[in-house]
């Protein structure tokens, strides 16, 4: 069945109440383009941010949506006003599926098309909530979410493997460069490697 995002999810507008000491703070700079995982944040008590989010909320970078910034919050905290906090309506949309609805090209294209402003365009929830997409029944949503999270885990493992391989190649390559740099000509005209 075809639904609008606003039918199955809502923007959370809660503000943080209480002590902010040690509370994770997320700004746009912490959202990595095209990544579902939130891997960086600040833990400073002095911030002007007041918008709060819960573990499992999707944090969507509404400013410059073309940067494709949206991630799942792994904890509760405070975020920038340029981040829209989106939460699934669990009776209509499985919360584990929401990140994949938000983190896709169709949604970002829609958000860019609805953004207003010239220097720093922003997308508003009132517009984002009208994004239409096909949504299966809850039972099928579970299977789809499991499959998508498994694919995401495989993608993350592959990225880690590539990074480790890249590092191994670089360390071997630079080791050869170091040995070459330490080579010197001996007084008799031959190459001698420093030990």
C-alpha positions in Angstrom: 0.0 0.0 0.0 1.2 3.5 -0.7 1.6 5.9 2.3 2.9 9.3 3.1 5.8 9.5 5.5 3.7 11.6 7.9 1.1 8.7 8.1 3.6 6.3 9.5 6.3 8.5 11.2 6.4 11.7 13.1 8.8 14.5 13.9 9.8 14.6 17.5 10.0 18.2 18.8 11.0 17.4 22.4 13.5 19.6 24.2 16.1 18.4 26.7 15.1 19.0 30.3 17.6 18.7 33.1 21.4 18.6 33.4 23.3 18.4 30.2 26.6 17.3 31.7 28.0 14.3 29.8 25.0 14.2 27.4 26.0 13.3 23.8 25.6 16.3 21.5 25.1 15.7 17.8 25.6 18.4 15.1 25.4 18.2 11.3 29.2 17.7 11.2 28.7 14.3 13.0 26.3 12.9 10.4 28.4 11.2 7.6 26.9 11.4 4.1 25.3 8.1 3.1 25.9 6.4 6.4 23.2 4.9 8.7 25.5 4.7 11.7 26.3 7.6 13.9 30.0 7.2 14.9 30.9 10.6 16.3 29.5 13.2 18.6 30.5 15.6 21.3 30.0 15.3 25.1 30.2 18.9 26.1 27.9 20.5 28.6 28.0 24.0 27.0 25.8 24.0 24.0 22.9 26.1 22.6 21.2 22.9 21.3 18.0 22.0 23.1 16.3 19.5 20.7 16.4 16.0 22.3 16.3 12.6 20.6 15.9 9.0 21.8 17.8 5.8 21.0 16.5 4.5 17.7 15.4 7.9 16.4 16.5 8.8 12.9 18.5 12.1 12.8 18.0 13.7 9.4 20.2 16.6 8.3 17.5 19.0 7.0 20.0 21.7 6.0 21.6 21.0 2.6 19.7 17.7 2.1 21.7 17.1 -1.0 24.6 16.0 1.4 22.5 12.9 2.2 23.0 13.0 6.0 20.8 10.8 8.1 21.7 8.3 10.8 20.2 6.2 13.6 20.8 7.4 17.1 22.5 4.7 19.2 21.7 6.5 22.4 19.6 9.5 23.7 21.0 13.0 23.5 20.8 16.5 22.2 21.0 17.7 18.6 21.2 20.7 16.4 18.1 22.5 15.2 19.2 21.7 11.7 18.5 18.1 12.4 15.0 16.7 12.1 14.3 13.9 14.6 12.0 11.4 13.0 10.4 8.5 14.9 8.3 5.6 13.5 4.7 5.1 14.6 5.2 1.5 15.6 1.6 0.4 14.9 2.1 1.4 11.3 5.8 1.3 10.6 8.5 -0.9 12.1 11.1 1.4 13.7 13.9 -0.8 12.3 12.7 -0.1 8.7 12.5 3.7 9.1 16.2 4.4 8.6 16.2 2.7 5.2 13.2 4.8 4.1 15.0 8.0 5.1 18.5 7.0 3.9 17.6 6.5 0.2 18.0 8.5 -3.0 14.3 8.9 -3.6 13.7 10.5 -0.2 16.8 12.8 -0.5 15.7 13.9 -4.0 12.3 14.7 -2.6 13.8 16.6 0.3 16.1 18.6 -2.0 13.1 19.5 -4.2 11.2 20.7 -1.2 14.0 22.6 0.4 13.8 26.4 0.7 16.5 29.0 0.9 19.4 29.9 -1.4 22.6 29.8 0.6 21.7 27.1 3.1 18.5 25.4 1.9 16.4 23.6 4.5 13.7 21.0 4.3 10.8 21.2 6.7 8.9 18.3 8.2 5.7 19.7 6.9 7.0 19.0 3.4 9.0 15.8 4.2 5.9 14.3 5.7 4.3 14.3 2.2 7.0 11.9 0.8 5.0 8.9 -0.6 6.3 5.4 -0.9 5.1 1.8 -1.0 4.9 0.1 2.4 4.2 -3.6 3.0 2.2 -4.9 6.0 4.0 -5.1 9.3 4.8 -8.9 9.0 6.6 -8.3 5.7 8.3 -5.1 7.1 10.1 -7.4 9.7 11.5 -9.6 7.0 12.5 -6.6 4.9 14.2 -4.9 7.9 16.1 -8.0 8.8 17.4 -8.4 5.3 18.3 -4.7 5.0 20.2 -4.7 8.3 22.0 -7.9 7.3 23.1 -6.2 4.1 24.2 -3.1 6.0 26.2 -5.2 8.4 27.9 -7.0 5.4 28.6 -3.5 3.8 30.1 -2.3 7.1 32.3 -5.4 7.4 33.4 -5.0 3.8 34.4 -1.3 4.4 36.4 -2.4 7.5 38.2 -5.1 5.5 39.0 -2.6 2.7 40.4 -0.1 5.3 42.5 -2.8 6.9 43.8 -4.0 3.5 44.6 -0.5 2.5 46.5 0.0 5.7 48.4 -3.3 5.3 49.4 -2.3 1.7 50.5 1.1 2.8 52.6 -0.2 5.7 54.3 -2.7 3.4 54.8 -0.1 0.7 56.1 2.6 3.1 58.4 0.0 4.6 60.1 -0.5 1.2 60.4 3.3 0.7 62.1 3.6 4.1 64.6 0.9 3.3 65.3 2.5 0.0 65.7 5.9 1.6 68.2 4.4 4.0 70.2 2.9 1.2 73.5 4.7 0.6 76.3 4.3 -1.7 79.4 2.8 -0.2 82.8 4.3 -0.7 83.5 1.5 -3.2 80.5 2.4 -5.4 78.0 -0.3 -4.3 74.6 0.1 -2.6 74.5 -0.6 1.1 71.3 -0.7 3.2 71.4 0.7 6.6 70.5 -1.9 9.2 
